[in-house]
Amino acid sequence: MLANEAQVYDSLPRYLKKTWSGYHYMEEAEYDGSGTNPLPAVVSQCYGYYVLADPKDQEIFSSLLLVEECGEPIQTTKLEACDRELIFSFAVRLQHAGFVQGSIAQ
């Protein structure tokens, strides 16, 4: 499972992993606000997938997927309309890039 997640991170386009300056307009994101959103990274930065060279060591150690720390969990009850719009834009940007998140909930 970890190896699959590492492959997904590796296959994501750079523009989903980096924060860019500026804004973009998304018609799909007009429901709660203006449809204009900043361009932060959609996914955290992945610094590598590390596996053990010697299979004997797997009894003691495991593989490691090293990703960027991205802050605190989102408190959905405290979100403003513009925050909801921004979060929705992440899902839309992933979908436009050909990736389906698979567990989006309200």
C-alpha positions in Angstrom: 0.0 0.0 0.0 2.8 2.4 0.8 4.6 1.6 -2.5 1.4 2.5 -4.3 1.0 5.8 -2.6 4.7 6.6 -3.4 3.9 5.9 -7.1 0.9 8.2 -7.0 3.0 11.0 -5.5 5.7 10.4 -8.1 3.2 10.6 -11.0 1.5 13.9 -9.8 2.5 16.9 -12.0 4.8 19.5 -10.4 2.1 22.2 -10.5 0.0 20.2 -7.9 3.0 20.0 -5.5 4.3 23.5 -5.6 2.7 26.8 -4.4 2.5 29.3 -7.1 1.9 33.1 -6.9 -1.3 34.4 -8.2 -4.9 33.3 -8.5 -7.1 31.3 -10.8 -10.8 31.4 -11.6 -12.8 28.2 -11.5 -16.4 28.2 -12.6 -17.0 25.0 -10.6 -16.0 26.8 -7.4 -18.6 29.6 -7.6 -21.1 27.9 -5.4 -19.9 29.4 -2.0 -17.9 32.4 -3.1 -16.4 34.2 -6.0 -14.7 31.4 -7.8 -11.3 33.1 -7.6 -8.8 31.1 -5.6 -5.1 31.4 -4.7 -2.8 28.7 -6.1 -1.4 26.8 -3.1 0.0 23.3 -3.5 -2.8 20.7 -3.7 -0.7 17.8 -2.2 2.2 17.8 0.2 5.7 17.6 -1.0 7.0 14.0 -1.1 10.7 13.7 -0.3 11.1 10.0 -1.1 10.1 6.4 -0.6 12.7 4.4 1.3 12.8 0.7 1.5 15.3 -1.6 3.3 18.1 -3.0 1.2 18.3 -6.2 3.2 14.9 -8.1 3.5 16.1 -9.6 6.8 15.7 -6.2 8.4 12.0 -6.0 7.6 11.3 -7.9 10.9 12.5 -4.9 12.8 12.1 -1.9 10.5 9.6 -0.9 7.8 9.5 1.2 4.7 9.2 4.9 4.9 7.3 7.5 2.8 8.7 10.9 3.7 6.2 13.8 3.1 6.0 17.4 4.1 4.2 18.3 7.3 1.1 20.3 6.3 -0.3 21.8 9.5 -3.3 21.1 11.6 -6.4 19.0 10.7 -9.2 21.1 9.2 -12.1 21.9 11.4 -15.0 21.9 8.9 -17.5 23.5 11.2 -15.3 26.6 11.4 -14.7 27.2 7.7 -15.7 30.4 5.9 -17.2 30.2 2.4 -13.9 31.2 0.8 -12.1 28.4 2.7 -14.7 25.8 1.5 -14.3 27.1 -2.0 -10.5 26.8 -1.9 -10.7 23.2 -0.5 -13.2 22.3 -3.3 -10.8 23.8 -5.8 -8.1 21.2 -4.7 -10.4 18.4 -5.7 -11.3 20.0 -9.0 -7.6 20.6 -9.8 -6.8 17.0 -9.0 -9.6 15.9 -11.3 -8.5 18.1 -14.1 -5.0 16.5 -13.8 -6.6 13.1 -14.2 -6.5 12.0 -10.6 -9.6 10.9 -8.5 -9.2 11.4 -4.8 -11.9 8.8 -4.0 -13.0 9.9 -0.5 -14.3 13.4 -0.7 -17.0 14.0 1.9 -19.0 17.0 3.1 
